[in-house]
Amino acid sequence: DIQMTQSPSSLSASVGDRVTITCQASRDITNYLSWYQHKPGKAPKLLIYDAFNLETGVPSRFSGSRSGTDFTLTISNLQPEDVATYYCQQCDNFPLTFGGGTKVGIK
Amino acid sequence: QVQLVQSGAEVKKPGASVKVSCKASGYTFIRYYMHWVRQAPGQGLEWMGIINPSGGSTDSAQKFQGRVTMTRDTSTSTIYMELNSLRFDDTAVYYCARGLEARPYGMGVWGQGTTVTVSS
């Protein structure tokens, strides 16, 4: 199975800050990675697919990048509505696997 | 608009079975793979399995093989996930999700979730 190691597990930042979440795959998954935002009591929401591509309707302050097996989700201008838990997911091979999640809060 | 509507909350005893439904609307049902994902209390997201609504073929995570059955009804655009031999640690919110058109292993639209509680 492909392991997805996500860090940090939680962070707190100020409104307007740039926030970075990383995810490392245990082996090459090329660009087959998605990022999701999950708020309590709601369904997860797709933010980024294929490592870089912004899902329709997602604010442009969200972006994704890749370097080898390391993937990054960046929120460039943190807003109060971005408080949520964020998950990466590899879309390369069964079983599909998620990172452990990063809980983002506001200072 | 594209929508996935799941069945309501369930409370089951250990050893029982539960069947969760997910009705799709707003798109051509057979064109998109569908997934089941769960989240236990205080835990992260866990992929359970996938079904191809066109032919009905499925694949599931090894930990659920032998306990999970995924089916579909093309006449009602509905998929089903049945989990048997329920244990306390199957208590979770269960989600269905639609795969992406070009990347079926990504999940672009999600149902609202179904809470399954296993309690004696």
Interface residues (C-beta under 8 A of the other chain):
Chain A: Y32 S34 Y36 H38 A43 P44 K45 L46 Y49 D50 E55 Y87 Q89 C91 D92 F94 P95 L96 T97 F98 G99 G100 G101
Chain B: H35 V37 G44 L45 E46 W47 I50 D59 A61 Q62 Y95 A97 L100 R103 Y105 G106 M107 G108 W110 G111 Q112 G113
